[in-house]
Amino acid sequence: MHALLNQLGLTTPIIQAPMAGVSPPKMAAAVSNAGGLGSIGVGASNVDGARAQIHETRAMTDRAFNVNFFCHQPAKRNADLEQTWLHNLEPTFAAFETHAPSSLNEIYSTFLTDDAKFQMVLNERPSVVSFHFGLPSSAKIKALKSAGITLFATAITLADAKAAQTAGIDAIVAQGWEAGGHRGIIDPNSPDSRLGTFALTRLLSTNLQIPVIAAGGIMDGAGIRATLNMGAIAAQMGTAFINTDESMADTHYRTALTSSAGHNTVMTPVLSGRPARCLANQFTELDSKTDYTNIPDYPVTYDATKSLIAAAKKHGHTGFGAHWAGQCAPLSRAMPVAELITTLISELEASK
C-alpha cells in the first residue's frame, strides 16, 4: 500500500467516487468501513446541507472519507441564449402537458466564491477534500492543508495535473474519457484531448512527484490491478457503486445500467451545460437531433433539465433522467457495498 493510503488508514486501494444524488453518507461510510475511501459529493448542496452530510457520515464511520466540491467558474449569464434554450425545449415540455420555465437560475454555487462552504469545511476538517473543475485560491489551499486536510484534484491533462501539483494538491485523480459524470475539464471551451484512463494514468504517474488515482471505466478487480500496474496508487470507482444496496439510484436507473443504454453511454453538455457522460436516453437523443452548439453555462442549463425530469416523472416517464454512468456500465453488480468491496479485493488478489 502507498504511504498516502496508509496515512488515511485505508486497507485497500479502492476509492468510491463522489456522486451527488446517488452516493449518500451511508454509502460513503460503508466504503470506508470496508477499508476503502468513501466519498460524498456536496457541490450541489448549500452550506447547511453539506455540513449535515459530513455529520451524518461521521455518525456511521470513524474512518477517513472524502468531501468533494465543484470549482467551476461562475456562470456567465446570457438572457437571450437562455430564452432560446427554453424555447427549444418547449415542445418537449408540452408533451407532458406543461410549459418550460419562464426563466433559469444558477442553482449551484461554486467553491471558488462560496466562502461559507470554505469556512464550514475548514471547521469540520474531514480527512480528505477533493476538487472538480479546477482549484480554489492558493490561500484556501494553504489554509486547508494547514488544517491537516489531504487534498485531491481531478485532472484530464498533464498540464492540469502539474498545475495542481504546483498549487500544493496531495494527489491527482486522473479522469479518463471513459469516466461517468461531469468531465473534469477546467475550461469547457478549450479542446479536450479525450485521453483514456490507462494513457492518462501512465502519463501522469511518470511525470508527477505526487500520487495518481485512476478513474474511468474501472468496474472490477482486474481493472483495479491494471491501473495499479500503470502507476496509480488506487482506483476511483463510481458506476460500480450505483447498483449497490446503499445507492440512491432509482429502479429505472439501475435497470438501465445493464440495458442497451449502458452499452451506449453519451458524453454531452445538454443536461447540465458542461460535458458529462451518462446513459443514453430520450434527453441525450436531443443532443443528436437539435443544434445545441450554444447552450447556457453550467449550472444554469441544469435548472431546465431538472424541471423537465420532474415534469416527465409526473407522467410516469423516466427517460429524461440525468443518469450519469461510465463506460463498462453493464458490468455493474447489485449487492451491498461491503460485499462489493470484498468481491473487488478477491478479484484484485486473483489478478496478480
C-alpha positions as CSV (number, residue, x, y, z in Angstrom):
1,M,0.0,0.0,0.0
2,H,1.2,3.5,-0.8
3,A,2.2,5.8,2.1
4,L,-0.7,8.2,1.5
5,L,-3.3,5.3,1.7
6,N,-1.7,4.1,4.9
7,Q,-1.8,7.7,6.3
8,L,-5.5,7.8,5.6
9,G,-6.0,4.4,7.2
10,L,-7.1,2.6,4.0
11,T,-6.5,-1.2,3.8
12,T,-7.5,-1.5,0.1
13,P,-6.8,0.8,-2.9
14,I,-10.5,1.4,-3.6
15,I,-11.9,4.9,-3.6
16,Q,-15.6,5.5,-4.2
17,A,-16.3,8.4,-6.5
18,P,-18.5,11.3,-5.1
19,M,-21.8,11.1,-7.0
20,A,-24.2,13.8,-5.8
21,G,-27.7,12.4,-5.6
22,V,-26.6,8.8,-5.8
23,S,-23.9,8.3,-3.2
24,P,-25.4,9.2,0.2
25,P,-23.5,9.3,3.5
26,K,-24.4,5.7,4.2
27,M,-22.6,4.6,1.0
28,A,-19.5,6.6,1.9
29,A,-19.5,5.2,5.4
30,A,-19.9,1.6,4.2
31,V,-17.0,2.0,1.8
32,S,-14.7,3.5,4.5
33,N,-15.8,0.9,7.0
34,A,-14.8,-1.8,4.5
35,G,-11.3,-0.4,4.1
36,G,-11.7,1.9,1.1
37,L,-12.2,5.7,1.0
38,G,-15.9,6.6,0.8
39,S,-16.9,10.0,-0.7
40,I,-19.8,12.4,-0.5
41,G,-20.4,15.0,-3.3
42,V,-21.6,18.3,-1.9
43,G,-21.2,20.5,-4.9
44,A,-25.0,20.7,-5.3
45,S,-25.6,21.3,-1.6
46,N,-25.8,24.6,0.3
47,V,-23.5,25.0,3.4
48,D,-26.1,23.6,5.8
49,G,-26.7,20.6,3.6
50,A,-23.0,19.9,3.1
51,R,-22.4,20.1,6.9
52,A,-25.3,17.8,7.6
53,Q,-23.9,15.2,5.1
54,I,-20.5,15.4,6.8
55,H,-22.1,14.9,10.3
56,E,-24.2,12.0,9.0
57,T,-21.2,10.2,7.5
58,R,-19.2,10.7,10.7
59,A,-22.1,9.2,12.7
60,M,-21.6,5.9,10.8
61,T,-17.8,5.7,10.5
62,D,-14.7,6.8,12.4
63,R,-12.6,6.2,9.3
64,A,-11.4,8.7,6.7
65,F,-13.8,9.9,3.9
66,N,-13.7,12.4,1.1
67,V,-15.8,15.5,0.7
68,N,-16.0,16.8,-2.9
69,F,-16.5,20.3,-4.1
70,F,-17.0,21.9,-7.6
71,C,-14.6,24.7,-8.5
72,H,-16.3,25.9,-11.7
73,Q,-16.2,29.5,-12.8
74,P,-19.4,31.3,-12.0
75,A,-21.9,31.2,-14.9
76,K,-21.8,33.9,-17.5
77,R,-25.5,34.8,-17.9
78,N,-26.9,35.5,-21.3
79,A,-30.7,36.2,-21.2
80,D,-31.2,35.8,-25.0
81,L,-29.4,32.5,-25.1
82,E,-31.3,31.2,-22.0
83,Q,-34.6,32.1,-23.6
84,T,-33.6,30.4,-26.8
85,W,-32.7,27.3,-24.9
86,L,-36.1,27.3,-23.1
87,H,-37.9,27.9,-26.4
88,N,-36.1,24.9,-28.0
89,L,-37.2,22.7,-25.0
90,E,-40.8,23.9,-25.1
91,P,-42.1,21.1,-27.4
92,T,-40.7,18.5,-25.1
93,F,-42.3,20.1,-22.0
94,A,-45.6,20.3,-24.0
95,A,-45.6,16.6,-24.4
96,F,-46.0,16.4,-20.7
97,E,-48.8,18.9,-20.6
98,T,-46.7,21.7,-19.1
99,H,-44.5,24.6,-20.1
100,A,-40.8,25.3,-19.9
101,P,-39.8,27.6,-17.1
102,S,-40.1,31.3,-17.9
103,S,-36.5,31.8,-16.7
104,L,-33.5,29.9,-15.4
105,N,-31.4,30.2,-12.3
106,E,-27.8,29.5,-11.3
107,I,-28.8,26.7,-9.0
108,Y,-25.4,25.8,-7.5
109,S,-22.7,28.0,-6.1
110,T,-19.0,27.3,-6.8
111,F,-16.4,26.7,-4.1
112,L,-14.4,29.4,-5.7
113,T,-16.7,32.1,-4.3
114,D,-18.6,30.3,-1.6
115,D,-16.7,31.4,1.5
116,A,-19.4,30.0,3.8
117,K,-18.7,26.5,2.5
118,F,-14.9,27.1,2.7
119,Q,-15.2,28.1,6.4
120,M,-17.5,25.2,7.1
121,V,-15.1,22.6,5.7
122,L,-12.2,24.3,7.4
123,N,-14.1,24.0,10.7
124,E,-15.2,20.4,10.1
125,R,-11.8,19.2,8.9
126,P,-12.7,16.0,7.0
127,S,-9.7,13.8,6.3
128,V,-9.9,14.4,2.5
129,V,-11.3,17.2,0.4
130,S,-11.3,16.9,-3.4
131,F,-11.9,19.4,-6.2
132,H,-13.5,19.1,-9.6
133,F,-13.5,21.6,-12.5
134,G,-10.4,23.4,-11.1
135,L,-8.8,24.6,-7.9
136,P,-9.6,27.1,-5.2
137,S,-7.3,30.0,-4.5
138,S,-3.8,29.4,-3.2
139,A,-4.9,31.0,0.1
140,K,-7.7,28.4,0.5
141,I,-5.4,25.5,-0.4
142,K,-2.9,26.7,2.2
143,A,-5.5,27.0,4.9
144,L,-7.0,23.6,4.2
145,K,-3.6,21.9,4.3
146,S,-2.7,23.8,7.5
147,A,-5.8,22.2,9.0
148,G,-4.4,18.8,8.3
149,I,-6.7,18.0,5.3
150,T,-5.4,15.9,2.5
151,L,-6.3,17.4,-0.9
152,F,-7.2,15.7,-4.1
153,A,-8.0,17.3,-7.5
154,T,-9.3,16.0,-10.8
155,A,-7.1,16.4,-13.9
156,I,-7.7,15.3,-17.5
157,T,-4.4,16.5,-18.9
158,L,-0.8,16.5,-17.7
159,A,-0.8,20.3,-17.7
160,D,-3.7,20.4,-15.3
161,A,-2.1,17.8,-13.1
162,K,1.2,19.7,-13.0
163,A,-0.6,22.9,-12.1
164,A,-2.4,21.1,-9.2
165,Q,0.9,19.7,-8.0
166,T,2.5,23.2,-8.0
167,A,-0.5,24.5,-6.1
168,G,0.0,22.1,-3.3
169,I,-2.5,19.3,-4.1
170,D,-1.6,16.0,-2.5
171,A,-2.9,13.5,-5.1
172,I,-4.4,13.7,-8.6
173,V,-7.5,11.9,-9.8
174,A,-6.7,11.0,-13.4
175,Q,-10.1,11.1,-15.0
176,G,-10.1,9.2,-18.2
177,W,-12.5,9.8,-21.1
178,E,-14.4,6.6,-20.0
179,A,-15.5,8.1,-16.7
180,G,-19.1,8.8,-15.9
181,G,-20.5,12.1,-14.7
182,H,-19.1,15.5,-15.3
183,R,-15.9,15.8,-17.3
184,G,-13.3,17.5,-15.1
185,I,-12.3,20.0,-17.8
186,I,-11.4,23.4,-16.3
187,D,-12.4,25.5,-19.4
188,P,-15.2,23.8,-21.3
189,N,-14.4,26.0,-24.3
190,S,-10.9,24.6,-24.6
191,P,-10.1,21.5,-26.7
192,D,-10.4,18.1,-24.9
193,S,-7.7,15.6,-25.8
194,R,-10.0,12.8,-24.6
195,L,-7.2,10.7,-23.1
196,G,-8.3,7.3,-21.9
197,T,-7.8,6.2,-18.3
198,F,-4.8,4.0,-18.9
199,A,-3.0,6.5,-21.1
200,L,-3.6,9.4,-18.7
201,T,-2.7,7.4,-15.7
202,R,0.6,6.3,-17.2
203,L,1.4,9.8,-18.5
204,L,0.7,11.4,-15.1
205,S,2.4,8.7,-12.9
206,T,5.6,9.0,-14.9
207,N,5.7,12.8,-14.8
208,L,4.5,13.8,-11.4
209,Q,6.0,13.7,-7.9
210,I,2.6,13.2,-6.2
211,P,0.4,10.1,-6.3
212,V,-2.1,9.4,-9.0
213,I,-5.5,7.8,-8.6
214,A,-7.0,6.3,-11.7
215,A,-10.7,6.9,-12.6
216,G,-12.9,5.9,-15.5
217,G,-14.3,2.6,-16.7
218,I,-12.9,0.6,-13.7
219,M,-15.5,-2.0,-12.6
220,D,-13.8,-5.0,-11.2
221,G,-10.6,-6.2,-9.5
222,A,-8.9,-6.9,-12.8
223,G,-9.5,-3.2,-13.8
224,I,-8.0,-2.1,-10.4
225,R,-5.0,-4.3,-11.0
226,A,-4.4,-2.8,-14.4
227,T,-4.4,0.8,-13.1
228,L,-2.0,-0.1,-10.3
229,N,0.3,-1.6,-13.0
230,M,0.1,1.7,-14.8
231,G,1.4,3.5,-11.8
232,A,-1.7,4.5,-9.9
233,I,-1.8,4.1,-6.1
234,A,-5.6,3.5,-6.1
235,A,-8.7,3.3,-8.4
236,Q,-11.6,5.6,-8.0
237,M,-14.9,3.9,-9.0
238,G,-18.3,5.4,-9.3
239,T,-20.5,3.5,-11.7
240,A,-19.5,0.3,-9.9
241,F,-21.4,1.5,-6.8
242,I,-24.6,2.7,-8.5
243,N,-26.3,-0.6,-8.2
244,T,-25.3,-1.3,-4.6
245,D,-27.9,-1.5,-1.8
246,E,-26.8,1.8,-0.3
247,S,-27.1,3.7,-3.6
248,M,-29.9,6.3,-4.0
249,A,-30.4,5.3,-7.7
250,D,-34.0,4.6,-8.6
251,T,-35.2,1.3,-10.2
252,H,-35.1,2.7,-13.8
253,Y,-31.5,4.0,-13.3
254,R,-30.4,0.6,-12.0
255,T,-32.1,-1.3,-14.8
256,A,-30.7,1.0,-17.5
257,L,-27.2,0.2,-16.4
258,T,-27.3,-3.2,-17.9
259,S,-29.6,-2.4,-20.8
260,S,-28.6,-1.1,-24.3
261,A,-28.3,2.3,-22.7
262,G,-25.4,1.1,-20.6
263,H,-23.7,-0.1,-23.7
264,N,-24.1,3.3,-25.3
265,T,-23.2,6.0,-22.8
266,V,-23.0,9.5,-24.2
267,M,-20.7,12.5,-23.4
268,T,-23.0,15.5,-23.7
269,P,-23.4,19.0,-22.3
270,V,-27.1,19.2,-22.9
271,L,-28.1,18.1,-19.4
272,S,-26.1,20.5,-17.3
273,G,-24.2,22.9,-19.5
274,R,-20.9,21.0,-19.1
275,P,-19.8,17.8,-20.8
276,A,-20.8,14.7,-18.8
277,R,-21.1,11.0,-19.6
278,C,-24.5,9.5,-19.0
279,L,-26.7,6.6,-20.0
280,A,-28.3,7.1,-23.4
281,N,-31.9,8.1,-23.0
282,Q,-34.6,10.4,-24.5
283,F,-32.7,13.5,-23.3
284,T,-29.4,12.5,-24.9
285,E,-31.4,12.0,-28.2
286,L,-31.8,15.8,-28.2
287,D,-28.1,16.1,-28.5
288,S,-28.1,14.5,-31.9
289,K,-31.4,15.9,-33.2
290,T,-31.1,19.5,-32.3
291,D,-28.5,22.3,-32.8
292,Y,-27.4,22.7,-29.2
293,T,-24.0,24.2,-30.0
294,N,-24.8,27.2,-27.9
295,I,-26.2,26.4,-24.5
296,P,-26.3,28.3,-21.2
297,D,-23.4,27.9,-18.8
298,Y,-23.3,25.3,-16.1
299,P,-25.3,25.0,-13.9
300,V,-27.9,27.3,-15.5
301,T,-28.7,24.7,-18.1
302,Y,-29.2,22.1,-15.3
303,D,-32.1,24.1,-14.0
304,A,-34.1,23.5,-17.1
305,T,-33.1,19.8,-17.1
306,K,-34.4,19.3,-13.5
307,S,-37.7,20.9,-14.4
308,L,-38.1,18.6,-17.4
309,I,-37.2,15.5,-15.4
310,A,-39.8,16.4,-12.8
311,A,-42.5,17.0,-15.4
312,A,-41.7,13.7,-17.1
313,K,-41.8,11.8,-13.9
314,K,-45.3,13.2,-13.1
315,H,-46.5,11.4,-16.3
316,G,-44.6,8.2,-15.5
317,H,-41.7,8.8,-17.9
318,T,-38.2,8.2,-16.6
319,G,-36.4,8.6,-19.9
320,F,-35.2,12.1,-19.2
321,G,-33.1,11.4,-16.1
322,A,-29.6,12.6,-15.5
323,H,-28.3,9.1,-15.2
324,W,-24.5,9.6,-15.0
325,A,-22.5,6.5,-15.8
326,G,-19.2,5.5,-17.2
327,Q,-18.3,3.1,-20.0
328,C,-18.4,-0.6,-18.8
329,A,-21.7,0.3,-17.0
330,P,-23.2,-3.2,-17.9
331,L,-20.5,-4.7,-15.5
332,S,-22.2,-3.2,-12.5
333,R,-23.3,-5.6,-9.8
334,A,-26.3,-5.5,-7.4
335,M,-25.1,-6.2,-3.8
336,P,-24.3,-4.4,-0.6
337,V,-21.3,-2.2,-0.6
338,A,-19.4,-4.4,1.9
339,E,-19.9,-7.4,-0.3
340,L,-18.8,-5.5,-3.4
341,I,-15.6,-4.4,-1.7
342,T,-14.9,-7.9,-0.6
343,T,-15.5,-9.1,-4.1
344,L,-13.3,-6.5,-5.6
345,I,-10.5,-7.3,-3.2
346,S,-10.7,-11.0,-4.1
347,E,-10.6,-10.2,-7.8
348,L,-7.7,-7.9,-7.2
349,E,-5.7,-10.6,-5.4
350,A,-6.6,-13.2,-8.1
351,S,-5.3,-11.0,-10.8
352,K,-1.7,-10.9,-9.6
